[in-house]
Amino acid sequence: MSVEGRFWLEKKIKFFILFFVFVILHSCSPVSSIVSMTANAGVSSKGFSASVDDTFLKTKIFTKISTQSLSNLTDISVSVSLGEVLLTGYASDQISRLKLVENVMQTEGVKKVYNEVQINPSVSFADKTEDALFESRLMTRMLFKSGINSNNFNLDVVSKNVYIMGLAEDLEEKTTVERFFSEMDDIPNLITIINLKKKDE
C-alpha cells in the first residue's frame, strides 16, 4: 500500500474509533442531551462558503504533503480556519519537520502556518489510541457545553497536549471556550488559536 493510502486508511480508522466511542458513551443519554446536541450542531460562524474553502484547502494540503517522503505521514494532523493552518502530530526528525512546514506554506491559499509538530520517530500505538480517546471525551464535553458552537472549532490531542483552533462568534464565546478547557484538571497543556468573527461577516 502506498504512503498516501496508509495515510487515509489510518485517518478513517481514527474517525470510526472516535465515532464508536461517542455512540457508546451516549447510547443511554436522555432526550434533553439529544436536544442540546442538535441545537449545538448549527452552522459554523465562518459561513458555508468559507467552510467549503477551508475544506478544499485542507484537501490540497493533504495532497501536497502526501508527496513528501515521510515514513510517519499518518501521524500528522491538519486543522484549517480561514486559511490559517495548524500542524500537529509527530515527525521522525527535524529535517522532515521543516520540509513538512515548507510544503504547507507553498500550498496556494495558505495564509499562515502554526507549527506544533513534535519530533518523535517512534510513537506507540497505545499512545496514539490514548490521545484519540481523550480527544473524543473532550469533543463530547464541548458539544454539550452551553455557549459554545462546537462547529466553530477544531480540537486535536497530541501527547495529551490539547490544541483548539477556530473562529468564535464573539468575545464571549472565545472566553467561554478558553475558560472551559483551562479549568479541566486532566489537560496538562492547552494551546488555543481562536480568532473573532468580524462584525461585517
N, C-alpha and C positions, 0 to 999 in steps of 0.2 A: 504494500500500500504506500502511496506517495506521502510526502510530508504534509501536503495540503489536505489529503484525505484523512490522515490521522488527526489533523487539527480539528476538522469539522466533526469527526466521529466523537472525539472527547468532549467537544462543546455540546453535542446532542446528549451524550451520556450525563453530563453535568446538569443539563436542563431537566432531564427526566428524573434525576435524583432529587433535585430541589422540588419539582412538582409532586413527586411521590411523597416526600416528607411533609409538604404542605397539606396534601389531602389527608394523610394520617393524623396530623396534628389537629385538623379542623373538621374531621368527619362527623364529630358529635357537637359541633358548635351550635349555639342557639340561633333562632331566627334573627334576633337583633344583630348578631355578628354578621350574618349574611347581608342584612340591610346596610350595615356600616361599610362592608366590603364593596358593595355595589355603588354606594354613594361616593366612596373614595376613589373609584376607578374611572373618574371623569377624564375629560380631555386635558392633555398637558398644557401648561401655561405657554409653552413655546408655540402652540398652534399647530394645525395639521401640516401646513406647508413646511415649516421649519423642522418638524419632527421627521418628515419624509426626507428632507435634505440631510439631516444628521444620520438617518439610517443608511442612506445611499453612500454618504461619506465613510461610514463605518465599514461598509462592504468594500469600498475601494481600498481602504487601509488594510483590511484582511488580505485582499488580493495582492497588494503591494508587498506586504511582509511575508507572504507565503512563498515568494520567490527567493527570499533570503535563506541561506543555508544554516538554519537553526535546528539543532538536534532536539531542543525542547520548546518548539514553537507553540505547542499546545498549552504551555504554562503562561502564555501572555494573554492578558485581558485588555480590552479597549473600551473606553467609555467616551461618548461624544456629546457635547452640548453646545449648540450654536457655533459649530466649527472648532471649538476648543476640545482638545483631546487629552484624556488621562490614560497613561500606560501603567499597568500594574502587573505583577507576576514575577517570574524568575528568568534570568538569563544565565548561561553557563559561564560567561566571562565578560570582562569589561569591553573587549572589542565587539562582541556580539551585541552588547547593550547599546553601545554608541552607534553601531550600524543600524540597529532597530530604530532608534530615535531619528537618525538621518533619513531613513526611508519614509518614516511617517511624516516628517517635516516637508519632504519633497512631494507628498501627495497633494494634488490640487484640491483646494477648498479648506485645507487645514490652516487655522489662524494662529493657534498656539498649542504647544505640547507641554504637558506636565509629566515629567519622567519620574515614576516611582517604582521602576523595575529593580528588583533586588538581584544581586549576584549569588546564585546558589546552583551549582551544577547537578546536585543530586537530591531533589526534593522527594520525600517518600510519598507513596500513595495514601498512607494513613494521614499524613499532614494535610494533603490536599482535600481528602474527604472530610476531615475535621473542619477545615475552613469552609467547605461547601455547606455543611450542616449548620455551622454558626451563621453563615450568610443567610441561609433560609430562615432561621429564627429571627434575625434582625429585620429581614424584609417583612416578615409576618407582623412583628411589632409595629413597624412603620405603617403598614397597610391599615391597621386598626387604630392608629393614633389620630385623635381628633385634631383638626387644624393643619394636617399635612396631606397634600395630594401626592400619593406615592408615585404617580406617573411623572411627576416633575423631577425625580431623582434616580440616579443610578447608584447602586451600592455594590461594593466589592470587598472581599476579605482576603488578605494575604498575610500569612504568618500571624494571624489574629489581629493584624492592623486593619482598621476599618476605614475605607475610603468612600466618601459620598460626594457625588458631583451632580449639578443640576441647575435649574432656573427656578427660583422661588417667585411666587405670585407677588409677594410684597415682603417688607421687612419683618412683619410679624411671623410669616411662615418660615423665613430664613432663621429667625431667632428660635422659633419652636423646634425646628429640626436640630439645630446646634445644641440647644439645651437638653432636648430629649435624649440624644445619644451620649452627650458628655456626662450625663448623670447615671449612666449604666455602669455598674461595678465590673461587669465582665468584659468591658472594652479597654484594653491597656493603652491603645494609641488611636486617636481619632483624627483623620485628616479630611477637612471639608473644602470643597471648591464650589461655592454656591454664589451665583450671580442673581441680581434682582431684575425682574421684568421691567422694561421701560414703560412709562405711562402711556406712550403712544402706540404700544404694541397690542 
